[in-house]
């Protein structure tokens, strides 16, 4: 039985990134994640299926357009007489993308595209000149890229084979064999630790963290010289206390090798994405941590300096 080329579900390719690895980078976001972080800034990356996003503000309306009403094979696009715009019946929609293909204003967009390794690499190679001058390259992110481990590994392998610097962003919530295979092909690794205690981690992400912390320990032993940065998103009301950050930093002290530790302040840039997907935002309206609090937490992490270098991210980013 013949099989086609290996494909992965990609929900975004972001060029000219300056924060997720050395130099100027292209970020490839793979769709699907085993975690359901309440603060997730990329909710479109959680589901392992193609989704439909709808932005009513961009909708031209049924009087001027209405193409989606006629085209939807599931009858999931409904007129709203009061506004002249449409709405999506999520119980009927199967995200086939027919409406999105016809939408002139891009109010409707299909989130997730099946791509081959070669298709991804061709996009990444478009900025090879920037990589050469800046020391940049490809960063594989998500979602959790190792939920599509075979595809992720082949993307990293192909990029490396063409002389492109590679980086991997991971939650560590995956089989060790997949993590080891991917990290062996990554020149730089970013690893998230959301909380120290498993119960707290489950409360915020939906999963315990024993496997995650164990994978981090094994990773440090297996790749003692690979650049590795551990990152914690600082979420108000969840882990924004000196005791929590200190507990994570103290755990990092027990690892077999030194690591760099970075605190990422929570931000609200992901809020509009939930609405476009027809989903409630779990932390809607939550204010980001203040610069003063972030500086204080950085000092707490730096109180364990033997193995951990504490840094604070520039700008409002959180994984």
N, C-alpha and C positions, 0 to 999 in steps of 0.2 A: 504493500500500500504506500503510495507516494504522499509525502507531506510537503507543505510549502515552507518558505523561509520562516525562521523564528520571528514572532511579532510580539510587541509589547503595547500596553495601553498607556498612552502619553496624554497628559492633560494640559501641558504647557511647555514651551521652550522659550526661556528668557535669556536674551543676549545682554552683553555688557554689564554683567553683575560684578560688583567690586567687593562684596562682603563674604562670599561663600567659598573661600579658597584664595590661593595666591594669584595676584595679577588680575587681568580682565578675563571673565569667565562666561561660558554659556551654561545655564542651568537647564537640565532636562528633568522634568517632573513626571514620575511614573505614578499612575493612578492606583489607589487601594492602600489601606492601612489597617493593621490589626488593632490600633488604638483608636479611641474616640475621645480625644482630649477636648474638654469643655471650652478651652480657649483657642482652639485650632484656627489659625489664620487662613488656612487653605481647605475649607470644608469640601470643596469640589474634588479634593484628593483622597477623601476617606473611602468612598464607595469604590468597589472594584468593577463597577459597570459604567457604561456610557450614560450620561445624564443630560437633561435639557435645562439650560438656564434661560430665564426670561427677565428682561428689564423693562417694566411698563413705561418708564420715562422715555425710552427710545422708540416706543411703538407709534407708528404713524397714524394708526387707526383704521377702522373698517371702511370709512368713507373714501379715504385716499388710497387704501391698499386692500387689505382683506385676503391676500393670497393664501395665508396660512389656514384660514377658515375652510377654504375649498380643498386644500391639498391634504390636510391631516387624515390619514387612513383610519385613525382610531376615534375620531370625533372628540379629541381632547382639547381642541382650541375652541373656546366659546366667546361670543360677543358680549361686551358689557355696554349696554345701551347708554348708560349715564355718561360715560367718559368717551365712548366711541372706540375705545381700545379693546383688546382681547384679554382673556385670562386663560390659564391652563388648568384643566382638570387633571391633577396629578394621579388620580386613581385610574385614569384611562391611558395616560401618556406612557408610551414604551420607549421614548427617546430615540425614535427611528431617524430623526434629523431631517425629514422631508420639509417641514415647516422652516427650519433654520436655513436650509439651502435656498429657499425662496425669499427670505426676509431681507429687504433692501436696506434696512436701518440697523441690522444686526441686533435687534431687540431680542431675537431668539437665537441661541447659539448651542450647538451640540458640544458638550464637555467630554472630551476623551476621544482620541484618535488612535486607531491601530496602526502601528508603524513597524517596519522592519529595522534591523540593526543598521543596514546600509542607509536607509532613509534618515535615521537619526544622525548618523555620522556625517552625511552630506551637509546637513544643516549646521552641525558643529564646526565643520571645516570651513564654512564661509568666513569665519572670523580668525582663521589661522594666523593672519598677519598680526593681529592684536596679541595673540598668545605669544608669538615669537618675541615681540618687543616688551611685553610686560611680565612674562613668566606665567601667564594664565593658562586656561585650558577648559576642560569639561568637568562640571560637578553634577553628579547624579543624585537626585533628591526625590521627594514625594509629597504626600503620602509616605509610605515606606517602600523604598525601591526594592528591597529584598523580598517583598511579597510577590514580586515577579523575578525571582532570583536568577533563573536561567537567562532571561533576557538582559538583566542588569549586568551579569558577569560578561556576557558577550559584547555588550556595548563598551564596557571598560577595557576588555581585552583588545577589541578592534581599535579603540582610540589610542591605547598605549602602543599598540603595534605600529601606529602611524605617527608616533612621536608626540602625541598630545598629552599634556599633564592631566592627571585624573584625580578627582576627589569624590568622596562618598559621604552623604549625610544619612544617618540611620538612627532609628529609635533603639536598635539592638534587640527588638522583639521578633526574633526569628531563630530558626535552627542554627546552631553553631557552624555546621558545615557550610551553610549558605554565607554566613558572615565571613568565615575564613576565606572562602573562595573569592568573594568580592574584594575583601581588604587586601588580599595578595596582589590585586591588580590596581589598587588605589594608592596614589602617591601621598595622599593626605586624607585623614579621616575625621569626621565630626560625629560625635556620639552624644545623644541626649540622655540626661538623667533628670527626671522631673521631680522626684521626691526620694527620700531615703527609705522610709518605711513602706512596706508593701500595701498595707491597708489604705494609707493616704494615696499611694499611687493608683490603686484601684478606684478610689473615690473620684479622682480627677480624670482618669483615662479609660476606665472600664476594664483594665487588666492589672494583675499583680506584677511585681517587678523582679522576682527572684531570678528568672531567666535572663533578664536584661543586665542585672548587676553581675551575674555569673559570666555572661558573655563578655562584658567589659573586662573582667579580671583575666579571662582566657586571652582576650585580644591583646592586652598589655604584655602577657607572657609570650605570645606567639610572634608579635611584631614589636620587639623592644626599641627599635630605632625609627619606627614610622611616625611621622608627625601626627599627633592625636590631640584633638581638642574636645573636651567634655563641656557641654552647654546645658544650662538650666534656664528655662523661661521663668521669669519672676512674675507670678500671678497674684494680684491682690486678693487677700482672704484665703489663699490656698498655701502658698509656700514663701510668702514675703516676710518671714520673720528671721531674726538672727539665729535662732536655734535651728531652724530648718536648713538654712544655708550652711551653717557651721557643721551640721550633721553630714551633709553631702560632702563637704570639703574634707571632713575627717575620714569618711569612707575612701575618698580618693587617695588619702595618705597611705592606706593599706594596700594599694595596688602594687604590682611588682616593678613598676617603672614610674617615673614622673610624667605628669600630664599637665596640659594647660587647661585652665578652667575659666569659662566665660559665662557671665550673667546677661541674659537678654530680657529687656523690659517688655512686658505685655503691651500690645497696642490694639487699636480697634479697627485697623484697616480691613480686617476680614468680615466685619459686620454686614456690609451690603451683599456679600456673596451668599450668605444664608438666605436672604430674601429672594435673590434671583433663582435659587434652587428650590424655593418653596418650603424652606425649613426654618424653624425658630432658632434664633441665636441664643445659646445657653447663658452667655454672660453679657447680654445686650446692655449697653450703658455703663459698663464697668470702667472706671477711670484707670488709666495707666499709673504705675508707681511713680512717685516723684523723683527727680534727680537726686535729691538729698537722701531719700531712702535707698536708692540704688548705690550711691556712694558708701553709705553705711554698711550695706550688705556686702559690698566688695571688700571692705575692711575686715568684716567677719570672716570671709573666706580666706583672706590673706593671713589670718592669725595662725594658719597651719602651713608655713612656708617651706617645710622640708622637701616636699615633693610637688606641691601644687602652686602654680603661678596663677593668681587670680586677675582676671581682666574684665572690663565692662564694655559691652558692645557699644559702638557709636551709632546713634540713630535708633528709632523705634522698631526693633525687629524681635520676633519670637517665632520658634518653629511650631 
